[in-house]
Amino acid sequence: GVASQAGLLRQALQPPEDAGGDAQAVEPTNCLGMYLWPEPLVSRSSDGTEVNMVVLEVEGLGNEDGLGGRDDRMFALSALLSSFMIYTTTGALSDEAVDKLWARCAFLVDSVRVNGEDQEHAEELSDSMPKLLWLLHNFSLQRAAVEVVADRTPSPQVAQSRATPGGTPRQYLEKALEDMGGLSSRATTSCRGKKKARASLRRLFLDRDCFPLSTAGPSPDDSRASAFATPDSAGSMGSFGARLPSRKQLLVLRDRVLNNAEVKSVFGAELSGRMLASLADAYVNVFNAAVQPCISDVWTIVCDGEFERHQAESLESYDFAAAELRARMPLGSSELSQWHMSG
């Protein structure tokens, strides 16, 4: 499963034959919440295996409704259900953008348990987390000089004021999430919080990368681009700013997503479509009941459901075969035993 944001992603994931010119503005849906695409997309996992990819859009992750609010629960649910998460912000990977991602992850780390026991660190959840692709709209590594370290009080040996993006997008992401080093005794609570946030994000999303989408063509006052403008422009799923990328960039993004979305797995077991639906149903029930989510408990519910389904199917098959056998009666004991063993 892939958790994504709307608008540009809808255009990026369309079939290549539908790709015309540059991206066109998509009419806003004014819909907050989660939306499952009605049809899966044929894609390939990183090892080349063909899989059906289910896309889950999440709209409205920009509200400050407190820890454990609706947006926090939607983010946690999308992370627990997906194998590949696309998180979109506008502009550079600033301190503010990193802090906003951690603000969403904080509820996930604090509230979700792996096996019912208290956990101390984000890495205990890492095996259950998706790949993270941080989509940077209105940003180019080659064009911008971006302040990577801001409002920090690090020790002199790690202090730096500004950094110019360079190298690969992955290196740029790692730079934004790098360890701040030792903090001086005068470091503020804010600085210590930033250090913890970056360390936790590195531990939580072990497979991570970013994808810059530079703007092309229309200016911010272009009516064709105005549909992308949203009230918040950082840390919000579905927030794309006012300018549009080229179709070429979207095709590269499409290839990146469709060739890296793994089959969703839990504790090493790959899920079928039916199991993924059962997993989603179990998590939704847990979140709606305001119960602390536990991955192992939810997985037990899914496994129990699969066992009951297979048991029912097996009994139905046996009853059908037994009905056919009765029509051939009488049979000798050896023939009956042979039929039973072969079934």
Buried (B, 14 or more C-beta within 10 A) or exposed (E): BBBBBBBBBBBBBBEEEEBEEBBEBBEBEEEBEBBEBEEBBEBBBEEEEEBEBBBBBBBBBBEEEEEBEBBBBBBBBBBBBBBBBBBBBBBBBBBBBBBBBBBBBBBBBBBBBBEEEEBEEBBBBBEBBBBBBBBBBBBBBEEBEBEBBEEBBBEEEBEEEEBEBEEEBEBBBBBBBBEBEEBEEEBEEEBEEBBBBBBBBBBBBEBBBBBBBBBBBBEEEEEEBEBBBBEBBBBBBBBBBBBBBBBEBBBBBBEBBBEBBBBBEBEEEBBEEEBBBBBBBBBBEBBEEEEEBBBEBBBEBBBEBBEEEEEEEEEEEEEEBEEEBEEEEEEEEEEBEEBEEEE
